[in-house]
């Protein structure tokens, strides 16, 4: 019996452990998106004349954070049994 099977038997976890891993991995991009838009809002409040540049950088950062989340969705399927 492998360590993963032992863990599942003792804790009552059934199903894909990869989905639990993705749930934990989704915390990172969620925090990143919050930081991006929080700091972007502060920057807009301080310098409203730079709104176009700030907004463009926010969208670019958001896209990178969400790309990490989408890669995390695919990984349990790639490396799962």
Backbone as XML, in Angstrom:
<?xml version="1.0"?>
<chain id="A" units="angstrom">
  <residue number="1" name="UNK">
    <atom name="N" x="0.858" y="-1.176" z="0.000"/>
    <atom name="CA" x="0.000" y="0.000" z="0.000"/>
    <atom name="C" x="0.901" y="1.234" z="0.000"/>
  </residue>
  <residue number="2" name="UNK">
    <atom name="N" x="0.631" y="2.141" z="-0.928"/>
    <atom name="CA" x="1.462" y="3.341" z="-1.014"/>
    <atom name="C" x="1.084" y="4.346" z="0.073"/>
  </residue>
  <residue number="3" name="UNK">
    <atom name="N" x="1.939" y="5.345" z="0.218"/>
    <atom name="CA" x="1.688" y="6.369" z="1.239"/>
    <atom name="C" x="0.408" y="7.131" z="0.934"/>
  </residue>
  <residue number="4" name="UNK">
    <atom name="N" x="0.135" y="7.363" z="-0.358"/>
    <atom name="CA" x="-1.079" y="8.090" z="-0.739"/>
    <atom name="C" x="-2.326" y="7.277" z="-0.416"/>
  </residue>
  <residue number="5" name="UNK">
    <atom name="N" x="-2.265" y="5.969" z="-0.670"/>
    <atom name="CA" x="-3.405" y="5.114" z="-0.337"/>
    <atom name="C" x="-3.617" y="5.040" z="1.171"/>
  </residue>
  <residue number="6" name="UNK">
    <atom name="N" x="-2.519" y="5.003" z="1.921"/>
    <atom name="CA" x="-2.613" y="4.990" z="3.377"/>
    <atom name="C" x="-3.250" y="6.266" z="3.893"/>
  </residue>
  <residue number="7" name="UNK">
    <atom name="N" x="-2.809" y="7.415" z="3.330"/>
    <atom name="CA" x="-3.385" y="8.694" z="3.719"/>
    <atom name="C" x="-4.873" y="8.742" z="3.404"/>
  </residue>
  <residue number="8" name="UNK">
    <atom name="N" x="-5.254" y="8.269" z="2.221"/>
    <atom name="CA" x="-6.663" y="8.277" z="1.839"/>
    <atom name="C" x="-7.484" y="7.363" z="2.742"/>
  </residue>
  <residue number="9" name="UNK">
    <atom name="N" x="-6.905" y="6.221" z="3.134"/>
    <atom name="CA" x="-7.633" y="5.284" z="3.983"/>
    <atom name="C" x="-7.807" y="5.820" z="5.400"/>
  </residue>
  <residue number="10" name="UNK">
    <atom name="N" x="-6.789" y="6.504" z="5.907"/>
    <atom name="CA" x="-6.864" y="6.969" z="7.296"/>
    <atom name="C" x="-7.683" y="8.247" z="7.437"/>
  </residue>
  <residue number="11" name="UNK">
    <atom name="N" x="-7.686" y="9.096" z="6.427"/>
    <atom name="CA" x="-8.417" y="10.364" z="6.547"/>
    <atom name="C" x="-9.786" y="10.323" z="5.902"/>
  </residue>
  <residue number="12" name="UNK">
    <atom name="N" x="-10.077" y="9.287" z="5.153"/>
    <atom name="CA" x="-11.377" y="9.194" z="4.506"/>
    <atom name="C" x="-11.465" y="10.029" z="3.241"/>
  </residue>
  <residue number="13" name="UNK">
    <atom name="N" x="-10.318" y="10.399" z="2.665"/>
    <atom name="CA" x="-10.310" y="11.186" z="1.436"/>
    <atom name="C" x="-10.462" y="10.234" z="0.271"/>
  </residue>
  <residue number="14" name="UNK">
    <atom name="N" x="-11.453" y="10.479" z="-0.553"/>
    <atom name="CA" x="-11.668" y="9.660" z="-1.740"/>
    <atom name="C" x="-11.710" y="10.571" z="-2.944"/>
  </residue>
  <residue number="15" name="UNK">
    <atom name="N" x="-11.260" y="10.071" z="-4.081"/>
    <atom name="CA" x="-11.264" y="10.872" z="-5.299"/>
    <atom name="C" x="-9.862" y="11.316" z="-5.643"/>
  </residue>
  <residue number="16" name="UNK">
    <atom name="N" x="-9.798" y="12.336" z="-6.435"/>
    <atom name="CA" x="-8.519" y="12.802" z="-6.942"/>
    <atom name="C" x="-7.849" y="13.755" z="-5.957"/>
  </residue>
  <residue number="17" name="UNK">
    <atom name="N" x="-6.666" y="13.401" z="-5.523"/>
    <atom name="CA" x="-5.903" y="14.266" z="-4.639"/>
    <atom name="C" x="-5.356" y="15.450" z="-5.437"/>
  </residue>
  <residue number="18" name="UNK">
    <atom name="N" x="-5.264" y="15.283" z="-6.779"/>
    <atom name="CA" x="-4.826" y="16.383" z="-7.634"/>
    <atom name="C" x="-5.768" y="17.568" z="-7.560"/>
  </residue>
  <residue number="19" name="UNK">
    <atom name="N" x="-7.055" y="17.318" z="-7.379"/>
    <atom name="CA" x="-7.998" y="18.430" z="-7.262"/>
    <atom name="C" x="-7.794" y="19.191" z="-5.958"/>
  </residue>
  <residue number="20" name="UNK">
    <atom name="N" x="-7.383" y="18.501" z="-4.913"/>
    <atom name="CA" x="-7.056" y="19.184" z="-3.663"/>
    <atom name="C" x="-5.805" y="20.027" z="-3.856"/>
  </residue>
  <residue number="21" name="UNK">
    <atom name="N" x="-4.835" y="19.475" z="-4.585"/>
    <atom name="CA" x="-3.620" y="20.221" z="-4.890"/>
    <atom name="C" x="-3.902" y="21.462" z="-5.702"/>
  </residue>
  <residue number="22" name="UNK">
    <atom name="N" x="-4.823" y="21.347" z="-6.669"/>
    <atom name="CA" x="-5.158" y="22.531" z="-7.459"/>
    <atom name="C" x="-5.857" y="23.569" z="-6.595"/>
  </residue>
  <residue number="23" name="UNK">
    <atom name="N" x="-6.697" y="23.142" z="-5.703"/>
    <atom name="CA" x="-7.363" y="24.088" z="-4.814"/>
    <atom name="C" x="-6.368" y="24.871" z="-3.979"/>
  </residue>
  <residue number="24" name="UNK">
    <atom name="N" x="-5.331" y="24.189" z="-3.518"/>
    <atom name="CA" x="-4.282" y="24.881" z="-2.774"/>
    <atom name="C" x="-3.447" y="25.767" z="-3.690"/>
  </residue>
  <residue number="25" name="UNK">
    <atom name="N" x="-3.202" y="25.309" z="-4.920"/>
    <atom name="CA" x="-2.397" y="26.090" z="-5.859"/>
    <atom name="C" x="-3.137" y="27.326" z="-6.361"/>
  </residue>
  <residue number="26" name="UNK">
    <atom name="N" x="-4.453" y="27.324" z="-6.306"/>
    <atom name="CA" x="-5.234" y="28.478" z="-6.766"/>
    <atom name="C" x="-5.137" y="29.651" z="-5.799"/>
  </residue>
  <residue number="27" name="UNK">
    <atom name="N" x="-4.634" y="29.416" z="-4.612"/>
    <atom name="CA" x="-4.482" y="30.503" z="-3.637"/>
    <atom name="C" x="-3.479" y="31.530" z="-4.145"/>
  </residue>
  <residue number="28" name="UNK">
    <atom name="N" x="-2.377" y="31.069" z="-4.748"/>
    <atom name="CA" x="-1.328" y="31.968" z="-5.227"/>
    <atom name="C" x="-1.812" y="32.966" z="-6.262"/>
  </residue>
  <residue number="29" name="UNK">
    <atom name="N" x="-2.423" y="32.505" z="-7.371"/>
    <atom name="CA" x="-2.939" y="33.465" z="-8.351"/>
    <atom name="C" x="-4.038" y="34.360" z="-7.778"/>
  </residue>
  <residue number="30" name="UNK">
    <atom name="N" x="-4.827" y="33.839" z="-6.862"/>
    <atom name="CA" x="-5.863" y="34.676" z="-6.242"/>
    <atom name="C" x="-5.271" y="35.825" z="-5.451"/>
  </residue>
  <residue number="31" name="UNK">
    <atom name="N" x="-4.234" y="35.524" z="-4.697"/>
    <atom name="CA" x="-3.548" y="36.578" z="-3.942"/>
    <atom name="C" x="-2.879" y="37.548" z="-4.906"/>
  </residue>
  <residue number="32" name="UNK">
    <atom name="N" x="-2.272" y="37.017" z="-5.971"/>
    <atom name="CA" x="-1.610" y="37.876" z="-6.954"/>
    <atom name="C" x="-2.562" y="38.842" z="-7.618"/>
  </residue>
  <residue number="33" name="UNK">
    <atom name="N" x="-3.734" y="38.374" z="-8.001"/>
    <atom name="CA" x="-4.730" y="39.255" z="-8.623"/>
    <atom name="C" x="-5.189" y="40.322" z="-7.645"/>
  </residue>
  <residue number="34" name="UNK">
    <atom name="N" x="-5.371" y="39.954" z="-6.402"/>
    <atom name="CA" x="-5.763" y="40.937" z="-5.389"/>
    <atom name="C" x="-4.711" y="42.006" z="-5.198"/>
  </residue>
  <residue number="35" name="UNK">
    <atom name="N" x="-3.461" y="41.605" z="-5.181"/>
    <atom name="CA" x="-2.380" y="42.576" z="-5.033"/>
    <atom name="C" x="-2.304" y="43.493" z="-6.248"/>
  </residue>
  <residue number="36" name="UNK">
    <atom name="N" x="-2.448" y="42.931" z="-7.438"/>
    <atom name="CA" x="-2.371" y="43.731" z="-8.663"/>
    <atom name="C" x="-3.437" y="44.813" z="-8.671"/>
  </residue>
  <residue number="37" name="UNK">
    <atom name="N" x="-4.682" y="44.433" z="-8.428"/>
    <atom name="CA" x="-5.752" y="45.419" z="-8.524"/>
    <atom name="C" x="-5.787" y="46.350" z="-7.318"/>
  </residue>
  <residue number="38" name="UNK">
    <atom name="N" x="-5.357" y="45.869" z="-6.157"/>
    <atom name="CA" x="-5.274" y="46.757" z="-5.001"/>
    <atom name="C" x="-4.242" y="47.848" z="-5.192"/>
  </residue>
  <residue number="39" name="UNK">
    <atom name="N" x="-3.057" y="47.442" z="-5.647"/>
    <atom name="CA" x="-2.010" y="48.432" z="-5.882"/>
    <atom name="C" x="-2.326" y="49.314" z="-7.088"/>
  </residue>
  <residue number="40" name="UNK">
    <atom name="N" x="-3.004" y="48.761" z="-8.084"/>
    <atom name="CA" x="-3.408" y="49.570" z="-9.227"/>
    <atom name="C" x="-4.408" y="50.648" z="-8.834"/>
  </residue>
  <residue number="41" name="UNK">
    <atom name="N" x="-5.314" y="50.307" z="-7.938"/>
    <atom name="CA" x="-6.285" y="51.287" z="-7.451"/>
    <atom name="C" x="-5.582" y="52.397" z="-6.676"/>
  </residue>
  <residue number="42" name="UNK">
    <atom name="N" x="-4.611" y="52.045" z="-5.864"/>
    <atom name="CA" x="-3.845" y="53.057" z="-5.145"/>
    <atom name="C" x="-3.066" y="53.946" z="-6.110"/>
  </residue>
  <residue number="43" name="UNK">
    <atom name="N" x="-2.487" y="53.341" z="-7.137"/>
    <atom name="CA" x="-1.733" y="54.135" z="-8.112"/>
    <atom name="C" x="-2.648" y="55.086" z="-8.873"/>
  </residue>
  <residue number="44" name="UNK">
    <atom name="N" x="-3.846" y="54.644" z="-9.214"/>
    <atom name="CA" x="-4.802" y="55.517" z="-9.907"/>
    <atom name="C" x="-5.249" y="56.664" z="-9.015"/>
  </residue>
  <residue number="45" name="UNK">
    <atom name="N" x="-5.369" y="56.395" z="-7.729"/>
    <atom name="CA" x="-5.764" y="57.461" z="-6.803"/>
    <atom name="C" x="-4.654" y="58.500" z="-6.652"/>
  </residue>
  <residue number="46" name="UNK">
    <atom name="N" x="-3.407" y="58.052" z="-6.740"/>
    <atom name="CA" x="-2.289" y="58.980" z="-6.565"/>
    <atom name="C" x="-1.974" y="59.756" z="-7.843"/>
  </residue>
  <residue number="47" name="UNK">
    <atom name="N" x="-2.089" y="59.099" z="-8.997"/>
    <atom name="CA" x="-1.772" y="59.750" z="-10.261"/>
    <atom name="C" x="-2.842" y="59.422" z="-11.297"/>
  </residue>
  <residue number="48" name="UNK">
    <atom name="N" x="-3.962" y="60.124" z="-11.257"/>
    <atom name="CA" x="-5.037" y="59.818" z="-12.212"/>
    <atom name="C" x="-4.661" y="60.101" z="-13.667"/>
  </residue>
  <residue number="49" name="UNK">
    <atom name="N" x="-3.659" y="60.954" z="-13.897"/>
    <atom name="CA" x="-3.270" y="61.256" z="-15.281"/>
    <atom name="C" x="-2.544" y="60.087" z="-15.946"/>
  </residue>
  <residue number="50" name="UNK">
    <atom name="N" x="-2.073" y="59.126" z="-15.174"/>
    <atom name="CA" x="-1.390" y="57.951" z="-15.719"/>
    <atom name="C" x="-2.325" y="56.744" z="-15.803"/>
  </residue>
  <residue number="51" name="UNK">
    <atom name="N" x="-3.606" y="56.993" z="-15.914"/>
    <atom name="CA" x="-4.586" y="55.898" z="-15.867"/>
    <atom name="C" x="-4.392" y="54.881" z="-16.992"/>
  </residue>
  <residue number="52" name="UNK">
    <atom name="N" x="-4.082" y="55.341" z="-18.191"/>
    <atom name="CA" x="-3.924" y="54.417" z="-19.313"/>
    <atom name="C" x="-2.776" y="53.450" z="-19.108"/>
  </residue>
  <residue number="53" name="UNK">
    <atom name="N" x="-1.639" y="53.957" z="-18.688"/>
    <atom name="CA" x="-0.465" y="53.111" z="-18.458"/>
    <atom name="C" x="-0.691" y="52.156" z="-17.292"/>
  </residue>
  <residue number="54" name="UNK">
    <atom name="N" x="-1.282" y="52.655" z="-16.226"/>
    <atom name="CA" x="-1.536" y="51.812" z="-15.048"/>
    <atom name="C" x="-2.516" y="50.695" z="-15.400"/>
  </residue>
  <residue number="55" name="UNK">
    <atom name="N" x="-3.566" y="51.042" z="-16.119"/>
    <atom name="CA" x="-4.567" y="50.037" z="-16.487"/>
    <atom name="C" x="-3.964" y="48.976" z="-17.401"/>
  </residue>
  <residue number="56" name="UNK">
    <atom name="N" x="-3.116" y="49.393" z="-18.347"/>
    <atom name="CA" x="-2.474" y="48.418" z="-19.244"/>
    <atom name="C" x="-1.580" y="47.458" z="-18.459"/>
  </residue>
  <residue number="57" name="UNK">
    <atom name="N" x="-0.834" y="47.989" z="-17.493"/>
    <atom name="CA" x="0.013" y="47.122" z="-16.670"/>
    <atom name="C" x="-0.809" y="46.200" z="-15.780"/>
  </residue>
  <residue number="58" name="UNK">
    <atom name="N" x="-1.955" y="46.673" z="-15.309"/>
    <atom name="CA" x="-2.833" y="45.812" z="-14.506"/>
    <atom name="C" x="-3.342" y="44.643" z="-15.338"/>
  </residue>
  <residue number="59" name="UNK">
    <atom name="N" x="-3.762" y="44.917" z="-16.545"/>
    <atom name="CA" x="-4.306" y="43.854" z="-17.399"/>
    <atom name="C" x="-3.228" y="42.833" z="-17.738"/>
  </residue>
  <residue number="60" name="UNK">
    <atom name="N" x="-2.015" y="43.301" z="-18.003"/>
    <atom name="CA" x="-0.912" y="42.389" z="-18.301"/>
    <atom name="C" x="-0.584" y="41.509" z="-17.092"/>
  </residue>
  <residue number="61" name="UNK">
    <atom name="N" x="-0.514" y="42.098" z="-15.920"/>
    <atom name="CA" x="-0.253" y="41.318" z="-14.710"/>
    <atom name="C" x="-1.360" y="40.331" z="-14.403"/>
  </residue>
  <residue number="62" name="UNK">
    <atom name="N" x="-2.601" y="40.751" z="-14.631"/>
    <atom name="CA" x="-3.750" y="39.864" z="-14.426"/>
    <atom name="C" x="-3.667" y="38.662" z="-15.358"/>
  </residue>
  <residue number="63" name="UNK">
    <atom name="N" x="-3.291" y="38.911" z="-16.615"/>
    <atom name="CA" x="-3.193" y="37.818" z="-17.593"/>
    <atom name="C" x="-2.129" y="36.812" z="-17.177"/>
  </residue>
  <residue number="64" name="UNK">
    <atom name="N" x="-0.986" y="37.292" z="-16.667"/>
    <atom name="CA" x="0.061" y="36.374" z="-16.220"/>
    <atom name="C" x="-0.392" y="35.559" z="-15.008"/>
  </residue>
  <residue number="65" name="UNK">
    <atom name="N" x="-1.063" y="36.182" z="-14.072"/>
    <atom name="CA" x="-1.555" y="35.443" z="-12.895"/>
    <atom name="C" x="-2.586" y="34.398" z="-13.283"/>
  </residue>
  <residue number="66" name="UNK">
    <atom name="N" x="-3.484" y="34.747" z="-14.169"/>
    <atom name="CA" x="-4.506" y="33.790" z="-14.583"/>
    <atom name="C" x="-3.912" y="32.674" z="-15.421"/>
  </residue>
  <residue number="67" name="UNK">
    <atom name="N" x="-2.844" y="32.948" z="-16.167"/>
    <atom name="CA" x="-2.179" y="31.883" z="-16.919"/>
    <atom name="C" x="-1.627" y="30.836" z="-15.963"/>
  </residue>
  <residue number="68" name="UNK">
    <atom name="N" x="-1.077" y="31.283" z="-14.825"/>
    <atom name="CA" x="-0.592" y="30.327" z="-13.835"/>
    <atom name="C" x="-1.730" y="29.471" z="-13.290"/>
  </residue>
  <residue number="69" name="UNK">
    <atom name="N" x="-2.879" y="30.081" z="-13.068"/>
    <atom name="CA" x="-4.030" y="29.320" z="-12.570"/>
    <atom name="C" x="-4.500" y="28.303" z="-13.612"/>
  </residue>
  <residue number="70" name="UNK">
    <atom name="N" x="-4.506" y="28.687" z="-14.873"/>
    <atom name="CA" x="-4.937" y="27.755" z="-15.921"/>
    <atom name="C" x="-3.945" y="26.611" z="-16.089"/>
  </residue>
  <residue number="71" name="UNK">
    <atom name="N" x="-2.663" y="26.901" z="-15.952"/>
    <atom name="CA" x="-1.670" y="25.826" z="-15.987"/>
    <atom name="C" x="-1.908" y="24.875" z="-14.810"/>
  </residue>
  <residue number="72" name="UNK">
    <atom name="N" x="-2.267" y="25.413" z="-13.664"/>
    <atom name="CA" x="-2.558" y="24.581" z="-12.498"/>
    <atom name="C" x="-3.766" y="23.683" z="-12.695"/>
  </residue>
  <residue number="73" name="UNK">
    <atom name="N" x="-4.736" y="24.134" z="-13.490"/>
    <atom name="CA" x="-5.905" y="23.294" z="-13.772"/>
    <atom name="C" x="-5.489" y="22.081" z="-14.605"/>
  </residue>
  <residue number="74" name="UNK">
    <atom name="N" x="-4.569" y="22.271" z="-15.530"/>
    <atom name="CA" x="-4.184" y="21.214" z="-16.464"/>
    <atom name="C" x="-3.248" y="20.193" z="-15.820"/>
  </residue>
  <residue number="75" name="UNK">
    <atom name="N" x="-2.427" y="20.610" z="-14.887"/>
    <atom name="CA" x="-1.401" y="19.728" z="-14.333"/>
    <atom name="C" x="-1.933" y="18.437" z="-13.700"/>
  </residue>
  <residue number="76" name="UNK">
    <atom name="N" x="-3.044" y="18.445" z="-12.950"/>
    <atom name="CA" x="-3.517" y="17.143" z="-12.422"/>
    <atom name="C" x="-3.897" y="16.172" z="-13.533"/>
  </residue>
  <residue number="77" name="UNK">
    <atom name="N" x="-4.341" y="16.682" z="-14.676"/>
    <atom name="CA" x="-4.684" y="15.790" z="-15.782"/>
    <atom name="C" x="-3.432" y="15.257" z="-16.470"/>
  </residue>
  <residue number="78" name="UNK">
    <atom name="N" x="-2.395" y="16.080" z="-16.533"/>
    <atom name="CA" x="-1.161" y="15.662" z="-17.195"/>
    <atom name="C" x="-0.412" y="14.622" z="-16.350"/>
  </residue>
  <residue number="79" name="UNK">
    <atom name="N" x="-0.288" y="14.889" z="-15.056"/>
    <atom name="CA" x="0.506" y="14.015" z="-14.208"/>
    <atom name="C" x="-0.315" y="13.019" z="-13.398"/>
  </residue>
  <residue number="80" name="UNK">
    <atom name="N" x="-1.636" y="13.032" z="-13.559"/>
    <atom name="CA" x="-2.485" y="12.093" z="-12.817"/>
    <atom name="C" x="-2.392" y="10.696" z="-13.401"/>
  </residue>
  <residue number="81" name="UNK">
    <atom name="N" x="-2.888" y="9.748" z="-12.642"/>
    <atom name="CA" x="-2.854" y="8.356" z="-13.100"/>
    <atom name="C" x="-4.058" y="8.057" z="-13.946"/>
  </residue>
</chain>
